[in-house]
Amino acid sequence: MTLPPALQTGIDELTRRVTAQELGRSSRALSDAYRAGGSTASRAARTAGEVSAYLATRAPATYAAAEEVFGQIRVLRPDWAPASALDLGAGPGIATWAALEAWREIAAVTLVEAEPEMARAGKRLAEQGRDALRQASWAVAATRRATGAWSCETTGCWMAWSGDAAKTIGRRAPMRIIFIQFEVPGIN
């Protein structure tokens, strides 16, 4: 798996803004928070250093997982052509980048992220992306407030979909992709 060149360039630019020492310290703290789980993991990347650590260490795996799931959905529903995407708990929008690679026809994107630094990084990355990313609507809000119903705190580990779940997603959302990031106990 290779990240799209524009995404990799954006990640490189953002991670260069912090020292190697800060990146190392933040990477260790981020890993420790994810291993601890719970509310600590759900809000682990709050500072520029922590977001850079996420981009350097977690974003490639997040992209690969999303790319795999979307590939499975494309196999199961080859004629499905979503026009828009909603990413709740978006972080810096890495899963949305993968969706836009899988479905080039997505024209409208909305991303909701609780952490302002993650959203800021996502907006910076989006500047390098396709039109749908550059024109995306970003909201900085906890998902419960943004949707009125969902409570999905991001932990960074959210890909646990099976082929059957992918089929269900395609049937229930014929023209939308909705990414809901959730904690999967024992996988963080």
C-alpha positions as CSV (number, residue, x, y, z in Angstrom):
1,M,0.0,0.0,0.0
2,T,1.3,3.4,-1.0
3,L,-0.4,6.6,0.1
4,P,-1.5,8.9,-2.7
5,P,1.5,11.2,-3.5
6,A,-0.4,14.4,-2.6
7,L,-1.4,12.9,0.8
8,Q,2.2,11.8,1.5
9,T,3.5,15.2,0.6
10,G,1.0,16.9,2.9
11,I,1.9,14.5,5.8
12,D,5.6,15.1,5.2
13,E,5.1,18.9,5.3
14,L,3.1,18.7,8.5
15,T,5.4,16.3,10.3
16,R,8.5,18.5,9.4
17,R,7.1,21.2,11.6
18,V,7.9,19.4,14.8
19,T,11.3,18.3,16.0
20,A,12.4,14.7,15.8
21,Q,12.5,14.6,19.6
22,E,8.9,16.0,19.9
23,L,7.7,13.5,17.2
24,G,9.3,10.6,19.1
25,R,7.9,11.6,22.5
26,S,4.4,12.3,21.0
27,S,4.5,8.9,19.1
28,R,5.2,7.0,22.3
29,A,2.5,9.0,24.2
30,L,0.0,8.3,21.4
31,S,0.8,4.6,21.4
32,D,0.5,4.4,25.2
33,A,-2.9,6.2,25.0
34,Y,-4.2,3.8,22.3
35,R,-3.1,0.8,24.3
36,A,-4.8,2.2,27.5
37,G,-8.1,2.5,25.6
38,G,-11.2,4.3,26.9
39,S,-11.5,8.0,26.9
40,T,-7.7,8.5,26.9
41,A,-7.5,6.9,23.5
42,S,-10.5,8.6,22.0
43,R,-9.0,12.1,22.5
44,A,-5.3,11.2,22.2
45,A,-4.1,13.7,19.5
46,R,-4.8,17.2,20.7
47,T,-1.5,19.1,20.1
48,A,0.4,19.8,16.9
49,G,3.0,17.3,18.0
50,E,0.5,14.6,18.8
51,V,-1.2,15.1,15.4
52,S,2.1,14.9,13.7
53,A,2.8,11.7,15.5
54,Y,-0.6,10.4,14.4
55,L,0.2,11.3,10.8
56,A,3.6,9.7,10.9
57,T,2.7,6.5,12.7
58,R,-1.1,5.8,12.4
59,A,-2.3,7.5,9.2
60,P,-0.7,4.9,6.8
61,A,-2.3,2.0,8.6
62,T,-5.6,3.8,8.7
63,Y,-5.4,4.5,5.0
64,A,-4.5,0.8,4.3
65,A,-7.4,-0.5,6.4
66,A,-9.9,1.9,4.7
67,E,-8.6,1.1,1.3
68,E,-9.1,-2.7,2.0
69,V,-12.6,-2.2,3.2
70,F,-13.6,0.0,0.3
71,G,-12.0,-2.5,-2.1
72,Q,-14.3,-5.2,-0.6
73,I,-17.3,-3.0,-0.9
74,R,-16.4,-2.4,-4.6
75,V,-16.2,-6.1,-5.2
76,L,-19.6,-6.7,-3.5
77,R,-21.3,-3.7,-5.0
78,P,-19.5,-2.9,-8.3
79,D,-22.3,-0.7,-9.5
80,W,-22.6,1.4,-6.3
81,A,-21.5,5.0,-7.1
82,P,-21.8,7.2,-4.0
83,A,-22.1,10.9,-4.6
84,S,-21.2,12.1,-1.2
85,A,-19.4,11.0,2.0
86,L,-19.9,11.8,5.7
87,D,-16.9,11.1,8.0
88,L,-17.8,11.3,11.8
89,G,-14.7,11.3,14.0
90,A,-12.7,12.1,10.9
91,G,-9.4,12.9,12.4
92,P,-7.4,14.4,9.6
93,G,-9.6,12.8,7.0
94,I,-7.4,9.8,6.1
95,A,-10.4,7.4,5.5
96,T,-12.0,10.1,3.2
97,W,-8.8,10.2,1.1
98,A,-9.1,6.4,0.6
99,A,-12.8,6.7,-0.2
100,L,-12.1,9.3,-2.9
101,E,-9.5,7.0,-4.4
102,A,-12.1,4.1,-4.5
103,W,-15.0,6.2,-5.8
104,R,-13.8,9.1,-7.9
105,E,-17.4,10.2,-8.4
106,I,-17.8,11.4,-4.8
107,A,-18.4,15.1,-5.2
108,A,-19.4,16.3,-1.7
109,V,-17.7,15.5,1.5
110,T,-18.5,16.5,5.1
111,L,-16.0,15.7,7.9
112,V,-16.8,16.1,11.7
113,E,-13.9,16.0,14.1
114,A,-13.8,16.8,17.9
115,E,-10.2,17.8,18.0
116,P,-9.4,21.2,16.5
117,E,-5.7,20.3,15.8
118,M,-6.8,17.2,13.9
119,A,-9.3,19.2,11.8
120,R,-6.7,21.8,11.1
121,A,-4.3,19.2,9.9
122,G,-7.0,17.6,7.8
123,K,-7.8,21.0,6.2
124,R,-4.1,21.4,5.4
125,L,-3.9,18.0,3.9
126,A,-7.1,18.6,1.9
127,E,-5.4,21.6,0.2
128,Q,-3.3,19.0,-1.7
129,G,-6.3,16.8,-2.6
130,R,-9.0,16.5,-5.2
131,D,-11.7,19.1,-5.5
132,A,-14.1,17.2,-3.2
133,L,-11.4,17.4,-0.4
134,R,-10.5,21.0,-1.1
135,Q,-14.2,22.0,-1.0
136,A,-15.1,19.7,1.9
137,S,-17.2,21.0,4.8
138,W,-15.4,20.6,8.1
139,A,-17.1,20.8,11.5
140,V,-15.2,20.8,14.8
141,A,-17.6,19.2,17.2
142,A,-18.1,16.1,19.2
143,T,-20.1,13.8,17.0
144,R,-23.0,13.7,19.5
145,R,-23.4,17.5,19.1
146,A,-22.9,17.4,15.4
147,T,-25.5,14.7,14.6
148,G,-27.8,14.9,17.6
149,A,-27.8,11.1,18.0
150,W,-24.4,9.5,17.5
151,S,-21.7,9.1,20.2
152,C,-18.6,7.9,18.4
153,E,-15.4,8.9,20.0
154,T,-12.4,8.1,17.8
155,T,-9.8,5.7,19.0
156,G,-7.9,5.3,15.7
157,C,-8.9,1.7,15.4
158,W,-12.1,1.4,13.5
159,M,-11.9,-1.2,10.7
160,A,-13.6,-4.3,11.9
161,W,-16.1,-4.7,9.0
162,S,-16.8,-8.1,7.5
163,G,-18.0,-8.8,4.0
164,D,-21.6,-9.1,5.2
165,A,-21.3,-5.7,6.9
166,A,-20.0,-4.2,3.7
167,K,-23.1,-5.6,1.9
168,T,-25.4,-4.1,4.5
169,I,-23.7,-0.7,4.3
170,G,-24.2,-0.6,0.5
171,R,-27.9,-1.5,0.8
172,R,-28.7,0.9,3.6
173,A,-26.8,3.9,2.1
174,P,-27.2,3.6,-1.6
175,M,-25.8,7.1,-2.4
176,R,-23.7,7.9,0.6
177,I,-20.7,6.5,2.5
178,I,-20.9,7.2,6.3
179,F,-17.7,6.5,8.2
180,I,-18.3,6.1,11.9
181,Q,-15.2,5.4,13.8
182,F,-15.6,3.4,17.0
183,E,-13.5,1.6,19.6
184,V,-12.9,-2.0,19.0
185,P,-11.8,-3.5,22.4
186,G,-8.6,-5.5,22.2
187,I,-7.6,-4.2,18.8
188,N,-6.2,-0.7,19.6
